[in-house]
Amino acid sequence: MIFARINGINMHLRVSGAADSRVVVLSNSLGTDARIWDAVIERLSDRYRVISYDQRGHGLSDAPSAPYKLDDHVADLEGLADLLGLAEFALAGVSVGGLIAQGFALRNAHRLKALILCDTAARIGDDATWNSRIAAIRANGIGSISDAIMARWFGPQFRAEHAADYAGWRNMLERSPVEGYIGTCAALRDADLRGQVGSIGLRTLVVVGEHDQSTPPEVVRATAQLLPDAQFEIMAGVGHIPSIEQPERLVELMLNYFHEVGYV
Ligand SMILES: O=C(O)CC1=CCC(=O)O1
């Protein structure tokens, strides 16, 4: 566990794997933290140096006052890469983490060797949905909307078969810092990269869960179609966070893709 000052805030980072291995950086989704990647890290870190972090406003990183901008999140990732001296690496992000990854790729093409976008899009939701989520949380807290969010993250089968896990991930969501959560909702509300992602000149793996209700397959497919060179995969039986529901399959897709782009 590492804590580091980046862009004036204390950020929480984790590093696994050998120092001389190729690097993979992982970015979390809204209302979660780096722990959603644990089962992926376990399976990748014998071959790669894997760096995960809690975005500003999430996990053990500081939660400055809302609102945030997508550029704040991208700048944090740039600061993290500078701090760790990462000249080139692979980047994977889920949901807002994937939006941050797209923003990072647009500003730092020279640094990226591979890009994996999970359950994300160049535009997620719209102004009205984010504003009403922000208002509901300001009025009544995250707990007042956590049922609806959990239902978008996980399908009924996961909930039925993994009741303890479901309850644990709900704890993570409900314990999110309110300023951090709202700050990132504002970043999501204001971010629209649809006009820009066509210039990401890197072959990209785009993955979505079949049952994702936050960024459904057709939304994610539309972003994949904006990219010049994307491999689009739908993961059967999975919702919004494939690193939790099917880490084995996600890692298999990532390793095949790394092989294809020569990042081995
Ligand atoms: O909370 C949700 O609806 C899912 C989500 C949207 C953006 C993100 O990062 O997670």
The ligand as an SDF file (V2000), in Angstrom:
LIG
                    3D

 10 10  0  0  0  0  0  0  0  0999 V2000
  -23.5210    3.9170  -10.6500 O   0  0  0  0  0  0  0  0  0  0  0  0
  -23.7730    3.5620  -11.7920 C   0  0  0  0  0  0  0  0  0  0  0  0
  -24.8570    3.7460  -12.3310 O   0  0  0  0  0  0  0  0  0  0  0  0
  -22.7080    2.9240  -12.5890 C   0  0  0  0  0  0  0  0  0  0  0  0
  -21.6740    3.8490  -13.0290 C   0  0  0  0  0  0  0  0  0  0  0  0
  -21.7960    4.8930  -13.8810 C   0  0  0  0  0  0  0  0  0  0  0  0
  -20.4770    5.5140  -14.0450 C   0  0  0  0  0  0  0  0  0  0  0  0
  -19.6610    4.6560  -13.1870 C   0  0  0  0  0  0  0  0  0  0  0  0
  -18.4560    4.7310  -13.0120 O   0  0  0  0  0  0  0  0  0  0  0  0
  -20.4070    3.7130  -12.6090 O   0  0  0  0  0  0  0  0  0  0  0  0
  1  2  2  0
  2  3  1  0
  2  4  1  0
  4  5  1  0
  5  6  2  0
  5 10  1  0
  6  7  1  0
  7  8  1  0
  8  9  2  0
  8 10  1  0
M  END
$$$$
